[in-house]
Amino acid sequence: MKKTINFYIISLLTLIFQFLFLSIIKEFENEFIFYIQIVTLNQILISFLGSIQFYLSENTKKADLKINRFALLFLTTIVLILSIYYFYKDYKLFLFYLSSILSVFFLTLGTAYCSRFNKFYENTKILFFYASIKTIFVFFSYKYNFDVIFMIIFSNILVSIYNFKFVYNLNLKVSKKNSFSLFSIFNNILGTSNTTLDKLYCSKFVLSIASNYFLIFKVASIFQYFTEVIFRKERFIITEGKKKVNNSIINLKILILFLSIIIGNIFLKFLDDYILALFYDSYEFIYSFIEIIIIYIDEISIISISFLINSISGLDYDKIYRNFGNKNLFFANLLNTFLFVTLLLTFGKTITSLTFIFLIIHIFNFFYVKILKYLLFKNVQFKN
C-alpha cells in the first residue's frame, strides 16, 4: 500500500515538474525554437526503439537484448550523420543534440527494461528524475541568466549517468533470428508518426502557429503522461505476459480519465478570471503559461481525449505485439500515416483544425486496432 501511494505521489510531482519546465522554456524564444527542433528530431529517432522491450529476455545476471546487425548499423549511421550536420552548423547545437539523444536513448532503454520485467515503481523514479533535473537546471538558467542550452546539456549528462545502470544490465546480442530488426524500426517510425507528423508539418508549412501548437501539444502531453501512469501497471502486466489484466478496472480508469478532461475544461472556463488573478503575482513565466492554457483549453482538451483513445488502443496494441509480433500492425501504422499526411496537407491550416485532425487519426487507429485484435484472437486463446 505504501509503495502504491509513493508511486502516485512521485507521478504527481513528475507532472508538476513537466508543467514548470514548459512554462519556463517558452521564455527563451530563440532557444525554444532550437529546443522544438531537437526534441521533435529525438522523438523520431527514439521511435526506432519503441517496441524494444519485447526483444529483452531474462538471463542469470543481465537481460539479453537481441538486435539485428543491419538495424544496429542503420541506427548508428543516422545518429552519426546528424551529429556531423550539427557539428558543422554550431558546436553548441552539436553538444545539445548529442547530449539530448544520449539522455533520451538511455532513458528509453531504462524504461524498456522496467517495462519488460514489470518494475513500474522503478520506472516512475526514472521519469521523476528526468523531469525534475531538467526543470531545476532550466529554472536556474532563467533565474540567474545562465545559458539555457548549456544548462540543458548538463541536465542531459546527469540523466544519462543516472540511467546508465539500466544500460549496464543489458547484454547486447547481435542476432538475425527473433531480433529487433530494420522492419521493427520502420514499424515503430510509422507507429510514432501519429504523434510527431503534425509538429513536423507545422515547422515546415505553418510557421505562424508552430510555436503555439507545440506548446499546447506539450501541455496536453502532460495528460498523455497521466494516462501512461494510470495504465502503466496493466501495460507492464501485458508486456511481462505472466498475469491477466482486470478489464473492469481498466473501464473504470477510462471513465475517470474522460470525466477529468470534461471537468477540467469546465473548471478552467468557469474560473478563468480567478485563476489568472491567483497567479498574477507569481513568476511571469507561470502567469503567461496559465494564460495560454486558458485561451486554448478546448484544443488542449481535444488533444487530451486523443491521448486517452491512444492509450486504450495501446493496451490492445501490446496484446497483439506480445502474441503475434509486429507484422500484423505494420499496415495499421501505414494506413494511419497515409491518412494523417493527407488530412494535414488538405486541412491543417489552424491550431483548431490540427487538433481535430489529431483526434480523427486516433479514432481511426482505435477502430482499426480493435478490428485487428478481433480477427486475430477470434479463435485463439491468447495471453492477456
Stockholm file with secondary structure:
# STOCKHOLM 1.0

chainA/1-384         MKKTINFYIISLLTLIFQFLFLSIIKEFENEFIFYIQIVTLNQILISFLGSIQFYLSENTKKADLKINRFALLFLTTIVLILSIYYFYKDYKLFLFYLSSILSVFFLTLGTAYCSRFNKFYENTKILFFYASIKTIFVFFSYKYNFDVIFMIIFSNILVSIYNFKFVYNLNLKVSKKNSFSLFSIFNNILGTSNTTLDKLYCSKFVLSIASNYFLIFKVASIFQYFTEVIFRKERFIITEGKKKVNNSIINLKILILFLSIIIGNIFLKFLDDYILALFYDSYEFIYSFIEIIIIYIDEISIISISFLINSISGLDYDKIYRNFGNKNLFFANLLNTFLFVTLLLTFGKTITSLTFIFLIIHIFNFFYVKILKYLLFKNVQFKN
#=GR chainA/1-384 SS CHHHHHHHHHHHHHHHHHHHHHHHHTTSHHHHHHHHHHHHHHHHHHGGGTTGGGGEECCSSSEEEEECHHHHHHHHHHHHHHHHHHHHHCHHHHHHHHHHHHHHHHHHHHHHHHHHTTCHHHHHHHHHHHHHHHHHHHHHHHHHTCCHHHHHHHHHHHHHHHHHHHHHTEEEEECSTTSBCHHHHHHHHHHHGGGTHHHHHHHHHCHHHHHHHHHHHHHHHHHHHHHHHHHHHHHHHHHHTSSCCCHHHHHHHHHHHHHHHHHHHHHHHHTHHHHHHHTTTSCHHHHHHHHHHHHTHHHHHHHHHHHHHHHHHHHHHHHHHHHHCSHHHHHHHHHHHHHHHHHHHHHCSSHHHHHHHHHHHHHHHHHHHHHHHHHHHTTCCCCC
#=GC SS_cons         CHHHHHHHHHHHHHHHHHHHHHHHHTTSHHHHHHHHHHHHHHHHHHGGGTTGGGGEECCSSSEEEEECHHHHHHHHHHHHHHHHHHHHHCHHHHHHHHHHHHHHHHHHHHHHHHHHTTCHHHHHHHHHHHHHHHHHHHHHHHHHTCCHHHHHHHHHHHHHHHHHHHHHTEEEEECSTTSBCHHHHHHHHHHHGGGTHHHHHHHHHCHHHHHHHHHHHHHHHHHHHHHHHHHHHHHHHHHHTSSCCCHHHHHHHHHHHHHHHHHHHHHHHHTHHHHHHHTTTSCHHHHHHHHHHHHTHHHHHHHHHHHHHHHHHHHHHHHHHHHHCSHHHHHHHHHHHHHHHHHHHHHCSSHHHHHHHHHHHHHHHHHHHHHHHHHHHTTCCCCC
//
